[in-house]
Amino acid sequence: MIESPRPTWLDYTQWKSARWKTAIQRTLLSQPIKHAIEKGIIYPNCQLLDIGCGHRSDCNLLNRQGINAAGFDPYYYPQYNLIQPTEIISLCFVINVIECPIERASVLKWAWTLTQKWLIIAVQLHNPSKNRIGEIRTSKNTFQKYYTNQELIRFISETIQPKGIVSKPGIALVQK
């Protein structure tokens, strides 16, 4: 399912910032994954592919609950054989660390082509009280784009034109 040659967004040596440094290790499921479970999108025996999984925390925790979750990350887990059409695709905290708007849209479109039923998208939210506004480069040489929820929904709708979107701030559950 990967085009040849490999797109730059799958080759961490081509990234303009240290995107991998934004990955965190979790001992509890991330909020977007919890939300998808609460909505019945993730359930026992479903299949989930977490693109940009970082340290695979969500995948490991889901697998312990009997949910078939595989994780791909261009930096930490570059197992390209995992990239294939899957019932549920997770693209959590990925598009907000991509510097180029065209590349963000390309990643979203690509994940959508792999999605069979649901695409889970999560981003960092615009929050003026925490000085999270617009686009910034951090002291760790990472990039963050802070979205408003309306901006996220508009970006998704205009980029992939889904059947439906269930959202809460910073999280979009997108139905194929």
N, C-alpha and C positions, 0 to 999 in steps of 0.2 A: 504494500500500500504506500510505500515511500517512493516519491519521484526520484529519478536519477538525473543528475547528481543530487545528493542530499541537500535540502533547503538549508540556508544559513541559520534559521532559527532552531534547527536540530543539531547544529555544530557549535558547541560552546566556545571553540577557539575563534569563532567569527563574531561572537557577541561583543557589543560595545561597552558593556558593564559586567560586573561579576554577579550575574543573576543567581548563581548557585548559593551565594552567601545569604540569600533571603530565606532559604529553606530552614525550617525549625523542626526540632524533634519534639514529638508530642507523646504524652502518656494517656491522653483522652482523645476521642474523635474530634475532628475539627467541627466548627459550627455548621459549615455547609453540608457536611456529611450527616451530622445529626439531624439537620432540617430535612434532608432528603429521606432519611429513615422515618421521621415523624410523618411525612407526607405519603409514605408507602411506596416511594420510588425505589428505594433500596430495601430489599427484603431477602430472607434466607433463600439460598440457591440461585439468586440472580447473578449476573456477570457484570463486573465493573472493571474498567480500565482507567487508572488514574494517570493522566498525562501531566508531567511536571510534578511527579510524586515526591520529589525531594528525598527525604530519608525513609520513605515508605511507611511512615507512622500510621496513616489512615488504613493503608492496605493490610498491614500486620494486625491492627485492631479489628478490622472487619473480618479477616480470615479466622480469627479466634472466635468470632460470633457465627461462623458457618456461612459467611458470604464470600463468594468467589471473587476476590479482588486482586488484580495484577497492577503493578506499578512500573511506569516507564519515566525515566528522567534523563535528558541528554547528558548531564554531568555525572550524577551518582549511579544511575542504573540504565545505561544505554543499550538495553536489550531490544534491538529493533524488531526482532521476531514477535514481540508482544503487540506490536502496532498492527491491529486488524479491526475490522468492524466488530463492535461490541454493543451489547444491550444498553449499557449505561457508560457514558464517558464523563470523567471528572476533569475539569480544567480549572482547578481552584488556585487562586492567587498566582496565576500565570500571566494573563494578559496585562496585568498592572505592572509587571516588571520588564516589559518589552518597550524599548525606547521608541521604536519607529511605528507610527500609526498604521502604515501599510502592512508591516509585519504582524502587528496585532490582529488585523483583519484576516490576514492569510492563515494565522494559527487558528483563529476561530472557525474559518471556513473549513480548514483541514479537519479539525476535531468534529465538526458537524458531519462531514462525509463519513466519518467512522461511527457516528452515533446511529444506533438502531431504534432506540426508544426515547431516551432522555439524555440531555447534556446538562451537567451541573457546572455552573460558572460562579466563581466568587472573586471579588476584588477588594482592595483596600478602599475605604470610604473617605471622601472629602470631609474634613473635620477641622474647621478654623480654630477651635479652642485648643486643639493639639498641634496646631501649625501644620496640618496635613491639607495642603492646598495645591491644586494643579499638578505639575510635574516637577520632581526634584531629583538631584543626584546626591546620594548620601555620602557620609564620610568613609563608608566601607566600599565606595565605588559601586554601589548598587543604584538602580533607578527605580522610582516609584511614580506611578500615575495614580492620583487619588480621584475616584469617580464620585459623582452624585448618583443616587439610584436612578434618577430619570435619564442621566447620561448613559449609564450602563444599559438600561432597557432600550434606549434609542440605538445605541451601538449594535446591540444584538439584533434588534428588529431590522435595521437597515442592512446589516451584513449578511445575515442568513435567512431572514424571513421565515421564522418558525411557525408551527401550527399554534402554539400557545406558550405563554411564559407565566410561571407562578413565581412571585418574587417577594423578598423581604429585603431590607436594606443591605446592600452588598452581596446578595445571593440571588441568583436566577436559576430556576429549574425550567429547562427549555424542552418542550415536547416536540418530537419529530412528527 
